[in-house]
Amino acid sequence: MQESPSGGFCPQQFIEKAVREISSTVGASEKVVCALSGGLDSTVVAFLLDRAIGDRLVSIFVDHGMLRLGEAAEVRELCGSSLQGTFICLEAGGRFLKALKGVLDPEEKRKIIGEKFIRLFKEEALSLGEIAYLAQGTIRSDVVESGAGGGAAIKAHHNVGGLPEELGFKLIEPLRELYKERVRLIGEALELPEAILQRQPFPGPGLAVRIVGEVTAAKVAVLQEADAIFREEVAAAGLTEKPWQYFAVLTGIRAVGIKDGGRHYGEVVALRAVDSTDAMTAGWTRLPGELLDKVSKRIIGEIPAVARVVYDITAKPPGTIEWE
């Protein structure tokens, strides 16, 4: 069911059609393993499968240690208690950090994370016995940006073309022709919690591609704190409409600042907020100056490693939403 960001769309009809197609494809006895990332897209897929095949669904959440602050716990709580089938959480943050040691190139980071994610996922899935199908939350913008739709590749998505040839599963991708806003409408119709519905788009490699340069445990911790402060303050600001996506980036630049009356040489954090409907184009959000000032003061005051905060005012195009 291909669609464009505009035009009529009935999420309930989509759900009914997707459930029928999944049931018909899988049959009455086959199991499906679902790759859960913790984001909206894969969560919607898991709940579609829950309706279609019930306890024959096995959901595997690979926690690569680079989600936003507190999100891994939220995923475990929601999916572990709400889905009828088996829910498995693989805590693998240390293994991902080891694989990323010394890696600077953003596309190499994406490929390493994608390959390791699939390898760990596949090992766990194969240990469960015969499972023929893999479901994942690929959406239209993933396909377009990866060049799989015939256009130029902008960045790799490990759920598009990043799967190893020997994967061994037949793919189920019910959201492949949908853009993000319609995925959110489906989530509402499935009665997912507001925390999931309003969860911002998040790259598969997580904070690894919001850290420019080498990824370390210390950098992940700094960025998680900065990002949480930004999100807290935007949520508390009482804006009529929140930005479509807003987050912090650890730029890999260090700058001189002043802390406790002395010279401080520390990290530069960039704030990014954009408005979009489909992730294919985006404009930067004109956040109130008072809000940005409060966020900056909190990040610098509460995170010792940070010396400066800047605001990104680049549209897409010519930029991308993510920095890497």
N, C-alpha and C positions, 0 to 999 in steps of 0.2 A: 504494500500500500504506500506508494510514493506520494509525497506531499510537499508543498512549499510552505514557507513560514506564514503565508497569509491564506485566507480562504476558510470555508467551513470545515469543522472537524468535530466528530462526536466520539469522545473517549470511550463511552460505554460500548458503542458499536465496535470500536477497535478492539477492546478487551474481549468481547464475545467472539469476534473473528479470530483473534490470536489464540485464544484458548482452544477453539475448534481445530485450528491448524496444528497447534502443538500436540493435541491429543491424537489427531489423525496421523501425524508424522511419527510419533513415539510408539503408538500402539498401546495395548492393554497391559503389557508386562515389563517393558524396557524401563530402565532408570536413566535419569539425566543428571549430569553434574554441572553445577552453575558456578562460574567464576565471579565471586563477590569482591568488589574493590572497596566498598563502603560508600560509594557515591550513589546519586539518584538513579542513574541509568541501570546499573547492575542490580540495584535493589528492586526496581520496578520489574525487571526480567524475572528475578527470583519469585516475586509475588504473583506474576502471571503464571509461572510454572507451578506454583503452589496450588492455584486454582485448577490448572489443567491436569496435573498428575498426582497431587497430594503427597503422600509419604514416599513416593518413588523419586523424589527430588533429593539430591545430595548437594548442599551448598558449601563451598570451600572458600573461606576468607583468608587470603594470604596477607598478613600484616607485615608490610615491609619496613615498618618503623618510621615512615615519613608522611604519615597522615597529620591533619591538623590536630591541635591539642584536644584531647578527650574523645576524638572520633572513633578510635578503635574500640573503646569501651561501649560507645553508643551502638555500634554495629553488632557487637557480641550480644548486647542486651536485647535489641530489637529482633534480630534474626534468630537468635538462640531460643527466644520465647514465643515467637509468632509463627514461624514456618513449621509445617507438619512433618517435613522430612528431617534428614540428618544435617546438622550444622557442625562444621569443623573449622576451627581457627588455628592457623599455623603462625606462631610468633617467630618471625625470621629477621627481625631488624638487624641483628649482628651480622648475619650472613650477607645481607645486602650491602651494608657498610663496608665489609671486607672486600666485596667484589668491586666496589666503587673507589677503592683507595687509589689515589693518584690520577684518577680520570678527570679531565678538564673539559673535553668536548661534549656539548649538550646532546648531540645525536648519539654519541657513543654511550652516554649515560642512559638514554632512553632504551637503546638496544640491549645493554647489559641488564637493566632492570626488567625489561620485557622478557628476555630469554630466561633469566633466573626465576621470574614469576611463573612462567609457563612450566619450567623444569620442575620446580617444587610442587606446583599444582598437579602436574601430570603424575609425578611419583606418588602423591597422596591418592589421586583418583584411581590409578592402576592398582594400588594396594587394596582397594575396595572390591575388586573382582570385575566381572564383565559389565562395563558401562559403555554404551555405543555413542551417546550424544553429549556434546558440550554446549552449554548456553552461555552467552556473554552479552554485555550491554553496549555493543557497538551502535552508534547513532550516525546520522547522515554527515554531520560535520567531521567526524573521525575519518569517514571514507574519503570525503573531498580533500581534507588537508593532507592525507597520506598519498594522494595522487591515484588512488585506486579507481576513482571515477573518470579517469582519462585526463585530468588536469595535472598541473605541476605539483610535485610533492613539496609541502611546506615544512612539515615535521612528521616524524614517525609516531604512530599510535600502535602499541604492542598488541592491540586487538584487531588490527588491520594489517595483514601481510607480515606481521611479526611472529606469527605462530610457526614453529618448526614444521618442516614437511612431514616428519614422522609422527605428528601429533596423535593420529590414530582415532580421532573422534569425528563424528559428523556434526557440523555446526548448526546451532539454532540461534538466530539473531533476529528476534521479533521487532526490534526497534531500529533496524538498519536504515530504513528510509524516512525516519522521523528526526526533526530538529528538537532541541532541548525543551522549548516551551511546551510542545505537545507531549513530550515525555512527562513533564510535570503535571499536565492535565490528566494524563492516565494515572499517575500516582495519586492524585486527588480522588479520582473515581475508585481506586483500589483502597481508599481510606488509609493511606500511609500517614504516619505521624507528621506533624507540622515541621519538626526538626529535620526530617528527611526531605520533605517537599521543598523547603526553603534552603536546603543545602546548596551552596553555590557550585557551579561546575568546577571540577578539580581534575588535574591531569593524572593519568594512570601512574606515572613515576612519582607522583606526589611532590613533596617539598624539594626533592632532588633537582627538579628543573626550575625551582625558585631560589636556588642557591647557585650563584654564578661561580664557577670554579669547582675545586674539589669538595666533595660532601663528607663531613665528619659529624660525629655524634654531638660535639659541642655546637657546631653551626646549626644543626637541626633543632637543638634545644633553644638557641637564641631566636631562630625564626619562628618556632612554634609560639614562643612568648609574645613576640612582636605582632604576629598575625592575630593572636587571640585578643590583644589589646585593641587593635584596629577594629576587629569585628565587634567587640564589646561596645566600643564607643559609637560606632555607626548604628548598632541596634538600639542604643540608649538615646540617640540624638532626636528621635521623634520625627524623622524625615517623612514627608508625605509618601514618597516612593524611594525605596532603597535602591542603590545601584544594582545592576544585574549581577555584577561580580566585583568583589573587592578583597584585596589581600596584600600581604607584605612580601618583599623580595630582599634577600641578602645579596647585595650587589657585587661582593668580592672586592670592593674599593674600601680603603681605610682613609680616614680624615682626622685632622687635628680638631680637638674640642677642648672644653674647659669643664672639669668636674672637681668638686670639692676645693675650688680655688687654685687648682693646678692644671698643668697641661695633660690632656688625655688624647691618646691616639687609638681610635677604635673603628668599629665597623660602620658602614653607611647602609641604612635601610631605606629602600624605596617603597612608597605606597602606590598601589595601582587600583583604580576604580573605573569601571566601564559600564556603559549602557548598550545593550544589544538584544536581539530577539532570537538570533540563530547562530551566533558565534562566528559567522562568516565575515561580518563587518561589525565594528564597534566604535563608539565615540567615548572620549574620556569624560568622566562625570565631574560636574562643577560642584564639588562638595563645599559646604560653608567653611570659610577661613577659620572660624572659631573652633569647629570640629577638628580640622587638621592641626591646629595649634595644640589642642588638648591631647590629641593622639601623639604628636611629636614629643610633648613634654613628658607624657607617661612612659613612652618607649625609652627615651634617653634617661629618665629618672629611675625607672624600674629595672632596666637591663644594663648591667655594668659594662658589657662588651660593646655597646652601641654609642657612637659619638655624634652621629648626624642622621637626620631624616629628610628625605626629599620626596616630591610628588611627581609622578609620571603623567605627562599630558600628551601622550602620543596616541593617535587614533589607529584603528585597524581597517584598511591599510593606511599608511605604509608599514606600521609595526604589526606585531601579533599581540594577542592578549597576554600570553605568557612571555617571560623574558628569554627563556631557552626552549 
